[in-house]
Amino acid sequence: MRLFLLDESFHGQNPYEISGPDAHYLADVLRLPIGQSIMARDMSSQLWSLKLKEIRKGVCIVETRKAEQASKGTDALPEYQDLLPITLFQCLTRPKKLEQIVRQATEIGVSRIVLVRSRYSCTEKIRPERLDAQIKEAIQQSGSLVPTAIEGPVDIKDIKPEPCGTALFFHQTSLPGQHSLQEATCNLKDPVSLLIGPEGGLDDSECSILRSHSFEPVLLDTNILRAETAAVYGIAVVQSALQNRSRKGNNYC
């Protein structure tokens, strides 16, 4: 376990009582012994050290202490914690694929995931509780200190990118003025907004709508990618470019 995610009921209480599935996870899945300390993160991204003091039936009692950085017992490395904000606008896919995208985007450190309805997006019912569970699992697995939020769904005509930043969308065929992903990432301005289409892609009218909302088209110089692959590929490249720019300065290309 890299990082334990505290729920909304935690506001710095000491000691703090953890119950339900979270207590089962600590006591029965991880089998933490009494006296073991683990790293945790609250909903505002504050780090906490939790020391297991007592295990009762269905309840774990922990001693809480604020922490300045992740301890050596986690894989949340301090030098990688200050990630620049990325918003993923994800057109609706089949539920299983959508859960995969949400989980992987959270692991990479996306700050917002906005679900989008488009012409070819999947119409199967969304189960918000399953998406929330994917976010929690991904945070605890990856050690992410980014409080990933999920919103929507909203119609594609109503979405707007983050102001003053860079907005990109992937398209399956060439468009006038289109850039490669490498070209697009050379001049990124944060915050970055990234839109990924559904399995059926985006139609011409949707591309026009996106361009009118300041989204720039990007053609991937790769094989044709599935929606879930395109999301991970695009986020990873953008995240890497932002981190390199932060280390080397704005002219890193």
HELIX and SHEET records of a PDB file:
HELIX    1   1 GLY A   20  HIS A   24  1                                   5    
HELIX    2   2 TYR A   25  VAL A   29  3                                   5    
HELIX    3   3 PRO A   78  TYR A   80  5                                   3    
HELIX    4   4 PRO A   95  ILE A  108  1                                  14    
HELIX    5   5 PRO A  128  SER A  142  1                                  15    
HELIX    6   6 ILE A  156  ASP A  158  5                                   3    
HELIX    7   7 LEU A  181  THR A  185  1                                   5    
HELIX    8   8 ASP A  204  SER A  212  1                                   9    
HELIX    9   9 ALA A  227  LYS A  248  1                                  22    
SHEET    1   A 5 PHE A   4  LEU A   5  0                                        
SHEET    2   A 5 SER A  37  ARG A  41  1                                        
SHEET    3   A 5 LEU A  47  ARG A  56 -1                                        
SHEET    4   A 5 VAL A  59  LYS A  66 -1                                        
SHEET    5   A 5 TYR A  16  SER A  19 -1                                        
SHEET    1   B 7 ALA A 149  ASP A 155  0                                        
SHEET    2   B 7 ARG A 112  ARG A 117  1                                        
SHEET    3   B 7 ILE A  86  CYS A  91  1                                        
SHEET    4   B 7 VAL A 192  ILE A 196  1                                        
SHEET    5   B 7 THR A 166  PHE A 170  1                                        
SHEET    6   B 7 GLU A 216  LEU A 219  1                                        
SHEET    7   B 7 HIS A 179  SER A 180  1                                        
END                                                                             
